[in-house]
Amino acid sequence: DGSLAQINFVSGGTQTFTRTVTPSQTGALAWRVVNNSTLDMVGASFLSGSTSTSSFLLSANCKLITRAVNGSGTNNNGAIQNVTNQGTIRVATTQRTYEDDAIIEYSGSAAQQLGAGHPSSTRVHTIINNAAGVTTVGSRTISGDLSLSAGSLTAASGQTLTLGGAITANTGSFIIP
């Protein structure tokens, strides 16, 4: 019907979301993480919309935790990609808004990839919290602060990793082949 329905994560705390199949859906969806909320995406869960006007907003001081792992069928090119049929956020890249000071955390117990959909033009802070490690897919830019809480961040072989903010290394490390 062309209307825009909103799904808002507004608790100010952590909200867990699970969705691994695309239900029958018509119309556009606006996914919004606001009000200092944390959205914890379980496993290969994803957010999507059925039209090009569906959108995603990660507000300042809000966090998206992605647990999508390498080779899980839908995440072969990174947990956050620049396409609408794979990865954690499955809305058009032109309809994704990552505000300055938003946070994306790569977390899990199996290796993950930081894909082409990871925001690079806004000051989004990135947390690596995965003992199995996170590897970039191609050259990547992390414009905000980078926190290595657990595990390593590995630049893909022969690729560039550009860092634009402060680096905090708790127990993690960089690996540049």
GIFENLIN-V312973 format. One record per residue. SS is DSSP state (@ for helix, = for strand, . for the rest). PSI is psi as a letter, one per 30 degrees, with the letter a starting at -180 (NA if undefined). D_LAST is the distance of its C-alpha to the last C-alpha in whole Angstrom. Layout:
ss:SS psi:PSI d_last:D_LAST
ss:SS psi:PSI d_last:D_LAST
This chain:
ss:. psi:f d_last:51
ss:. psi:f d_last:48
ss:. psi:l d_last:48
ss:= psi:j d_last:46
ss:= psi:k d_last:45
ss:= psi:k d_last:43
ss:= psi:j d_last:41
ss:= psi:k d_last:41
ss:= psi:j d_last:39
ss:. psi:g d_last:41
ss:. psi:f d_last:41
ss:. psi:f d_last:40
ss:. psi:a d_last:38
ss:= psi:k d_last:36
ss:= psi:k d_last:37
ss:= psi:k d_last:35
ss:= psi:k d_last:35
ss:. psi:k d_last:35
ss:. psi:j d_last:35
ss:. psi:g d_last:34
ss:. psi:l d_last:36
ss:. psi:j d_last:38
ss:. psi:l d_last:41
ss:. psi:k d_last:44
ss:. psi:k d_last:44
ss:. psi:l d_last:45
ss:. psi:l d_last:45
ss:= psi:k d_last:42
ss:= psi:k d_last:41
ss:= psi:j d_last:40
ss:= psi:k d_last:37
ss:= psi:k d_last:37
ss:= psi:j d_last:36
ss:. psi:l d_last:38
ss:. psi:h d_last:40
ss:. psi:h d_last:37
ss:. psi:l d_last:36
ss:= psi:k d_last:33
ss:= psi:j d_last:33
ss:= psi:j d_last:31
ss:= psi:j d_last:30
ss:. psi:k d_last:30
ss:. psi:b d_last:28
ss:. psi:g d_last:28
ss:. psi:l d_last:31
ss:. psi:l d_last:31
ss:= psi:k d_last:33
ss:= psi:l d_last:35
ss:. psi:l d_last:38
ss:. psi:f d_last:40
ss:. psi:l d_last:40
ss:. psi:f d_last:38
ss:. psi:g d_last:40
ss:. psi:l d_last:38
ss:= psi:l d_last:36
ss:= psi:k d_last:34
ss:= psi:k d_last:34
ss:= psi:j d_last:32
ss:. psi:l d_last:34
ss:. psi:k d_last:33
ss:. psi:g d_last:33
ss:. psi:l d_last:33
ss:= psi:k d_last:30
ss:= psi:k d_last:28
ss:= psi:j d_last:27
ss:= psi:k d_last:25
ss:. psi:g d_last:24
ss:. psi:k d_last:24
ss:. psi:l d_last:21
ss:. psi:k d_last:19
ss:. psi:g d_last:21
ss:. psi:g d_last:25
ss:. psi:e d_last:26
ss:. psi:f d_last:26
ss:. psi:h d_last:23
ss:. psi:f d_last:21
ss:. psi:g d_last:19
ss:. psi:l d_last:19
ss:. psi:e d_last:21
ss:. psi:j d_last:23
ss:. psi:l d_last:23
ss:. psi:h d_last:25
ss:. psi:l d_last:27
ss:. psi:g d_last:30
ss:. psi:g d_last:30
ss:. psi:l d_last:27
ss:. psi:a d_last:25
ss:. psi:e d_last:27
ss:= psi:j d_last:29
ss:= psi:h d_last:31
ss:. psi:l d_last:33
ss:. psi:k d_last:32
ss:@ psi:f d_last:30
ss:@ psi:f d_last:32
ss:@ psi:g d_last:34
ss:= psi:k d_last:32
ss:= psi:k d_last:32
ss:= psi:j d_last:30
ss:. psi:l d_last:32
ss:. psi:k d_last:30
ss:. psi:g d_last:30
ss:. psi:l d_last:29
ss:= psi:k d_last:27
ss:= psi:k d_last:24
ss:= psi:k d_last:23
ss:= psi:j d_last:21
ss:= psi:k d_last:22
ss:= psi:a d_last:23
ss:. psi:g d_last:22
ss:. psi:l d_last:20
ss:. psi:k d_last:17
ss:= psi:l d_last:17
ss:= psi:k d_last:16
ss:= psi:j d_last:16
ss:. psi:a d_last:18
ss:. psi:f d_last:19
ss:. psi:f d_last:23
ss:. psi:k d_last:21
ss:. psi:k d_last:23
ss:. psi:f d_last:22
ss:. psi:f d_last:25
ss:. psi:l d_last:27
ss:. psi:i d_last:26
ss:. psi:k d_last:25
ss:= psi:k d_last:24
ss:= psi:k d_last:21
ss:= psi:k d_last:21
ss:= psi:j d_last:18
ss:= psi:h d_last:21
ss:= psi:j d_last:19
ss:. psi:f d_last:19
ss:. psi:f d_last:17
ss:. psi:l d_last:14
ss:= psi:k d_last:14
ss:= psi:k d_last:11
ss:= psi:l d_last:12
ss:. psi:j d_last:13
ss:. psi:a d_last:13
ss:. psi:k d_last:13
ss:= psi:l d_last:15
ss:= psi:k d_last:17
ss:= psi:j d_last:18
ss:. psi:e d_last:21
ss:. psi:a d_last:23
ss:. psi:l d_last:22
ss:= psi:k d_last:19
ss:= psi:k d_last:20
ss:= psi:i d_last:18
ss:= psi:e d_last:21
ss:= psi:k d_last:19
ss:. psi:l d_last:16
ss:= psi:l d_last:12
ss:= psi:j d_last:11
ss:= psi:k d_last:8
ss:= psi:k d_last:7
ss:. psi:k d_last:7
ss:. psi:k d_last:6
ss:. psi:g d_last:7
ss:. psi:l d_last:9
ss:. psi:k d_last:10
ss:= psi:j d_last:11
ss:= psi:k d_last:15
ss:= psi:k d_last:17
ss:. psi:f d_last:20
ss:. psi:a d_last:22
ss:. psi:l d_last:22
ss:= psi:k d_last:19
ss:= psi:k d_last:21
ss:= psi:j d_last:19
ss:. psi:d d_last:21
ss:. psi:g d_last:19
ss:. psi:l d_last:16
ss:= psi:l d_last:13
ss:= psi:k d_last:10
ss:= psi:j d_last:6
ss:= psi:j d_last:4
ss:. psi:NA d_last:0
